[in-house]
Amino acid sequence: MFLNLDNLSKIFPARDGGAAVRAVDQVSLEIEKGELVTLLGPSGCGKTTTLRLIAGFEFPTEGRIVLDGEEINDLPPNMRDMAMVFQSYAIFPHLNVYENIAYGLKIKRLSRSEVRTKVGQVMDMTELTGLENRAPNQLSGGQQQRVALARALVMEPKVLLFDEPLSNLDAKLRVQMRTEIRRIQKSFGITSIYVTHDQDEAMALSDRIVIMDQGRIQQADNAIEIYRRPANRFVADFIGQANFLPVEIVSESADKLEVQLNKILLQVPKISRHEFKIGDRAQLLLRPESVRVQTAPQANAIPGTVRYLSYLGSVAEYDLEIENYVVAVKHYDPRVNELHEIGESIYLELVEENLYLLPQL
């Protein structure tokens, strides 16, 4: 592995009579060369502390960090062959675009011609050519973020670290910049670790997503596996919207489990990461987009009632009551004449291939 975190822990000592805080708890992760891995989780989950441990801004209490075969636990940040792109851009206001990008190369005492060549290549890749003489205050937020990215890339680090780099941008620009970051990362083939709290950002950018909670890794996988085959309820609930319905396993076949929700029987694919046997209680994971709302009864349809409607243009969001449970449902690209009013009786058709079982809590 190119970068290996081996049973990494960080304990902050007790202060003012409080208890010690285990911010990172026995995290083990192997990252391939050229891979972009996102650390994702709620505030306080340990993702930023993990990034700071990798960068050298914090030192581990336990465990090892190995980069390209060398243990780097005790190395200061400037000796780790890494570069970081910060949330606040952190570009020098008194230097123009070219000078900002060239700053690190000049510190390394490269010749003027080498600096010019390297900066020119990176500016071209980050679409900054023509802005060389602009001051930072003459740039848009997206352009400033590209300058920060170019300044990191020009140093040709072994690992590029991102600390929530898009959180200061507006929503539309965030979508544009995450596409740009992924394009540039793939072009350079540089190993990258990206911290964010934005689920869409993580899903769009990553080769793998690492979901963290309370200092521990809950699941590390690609976006499809994280969303469709979550390791536990925390992951299922954190990524996207989720409904959880209590069911009982009543029979099984070669590729499906039959489960009972009150008096309703449903067929669930055998794709769960967990083993179930007949008679077990379980939680049925039902994503809001895996429900079709009908006005007339269909085969295996579930009767229900509309309790809430929110029309958002591209999507209509419902709360539907079925079998004494309230289920969140999304209907994409709805026609106005297809909207269902509060109090209306409807029927739910579940997309059974998208159903998933988790152990009962």
C-alpha positions, 0 to 999 in steps of 0.5 A: 500500500502507498499510504497505510494507517495502522491502528491509529489513535489520538487521545487528547488529555483531560482538561479542567477536570473533564475526561480525556477525549479519544478523537481517533480510535484504532483507525486502520486504512490502506490507500492505493497510489493515485486513489482519492479517498474521502473522510466523511462523517458528522461533526466530531467524528474524527475525520479532521483529526485523522487528516491532521495526523496524516499531515503532521499537525498532530502526532498519534498517541498510538499506531503508525503512519507509513508512506511509500514504505517509510514510517512518518509518525515523528516527521514534521509537516514540511518533511512528509512530502505532502501538500494541503488545500485549506478551506480558507484558500490561505493564499498570500494577499500581497502576491499575484497569482503567479507568485503565489503558485511559484512561492514553494518552488522558490523556497526550494531554490529551483532555477527561474526557468524551472519555476517558470516551466512548472508553474506554466504547466500547472496553471494550464492544468488548472485553467488559470493561464492568463490570470498570472498578474491578478491579485487575489482580491481580483479573483472569484472564489472559484479562481482563488481555490484553483490558485490554492490547488495549483500552489499545492500541485506544483510541489509534486507531493506524494499525497495531496490533502484537502480540508473541506476546500469548497465549504466557503463557496456557494452551492452552484460553484461547489458543484462546478469546483468538485468536478474540476478537482476530480478532473485535475486529481485524475490528470495528475494521478496524485494520491489524495485524501479529502475531508468533507461533511457534504455527502454529495461531494463525497459521492461525486469525488471519491474512489472510496468513501470512509464513513467515520463516527466517534473516532472509528471507521464504520465503512470504507467502500465505493459510493454504490456499496456505501449507499446500496449495501451499508454496513450498519444503520449509522451508515444507512442513515447518514448517507442519503435519506432512509426509512427503517421498518421492522420486519420478520424473516418468514421464508427464504429461497436461493436468492431472496428472503421473504419478510413480513411487515405487519400483514404485508409480505415482501421479497428482499434480495439476499445482498445484505452483509449480515446473515439472517435466518427464518424467525429473525427480526430485522430492519428493512432499509427503504430509500425514498426514491425506491417507492412508486406512488399509485392511485389504483391498487397494483399487485403487491401494492401497499395501501397508505395515506398522504400526510405531508407534501412538499413540492420542490420543482424537480422533486415532490417529497411526501410523508406517507402513512402505511401500516402505522408507520410514516415513510418518506418518499421522493417522486422525481420530475413530477407532473403537476397533475400527478401530485397527491394531496394531503389526506389522499388515499394512495398505494405504494409499490416498492422497488424490491431489488432496492430493498435491503436488510439490517440487523435489528437494533 
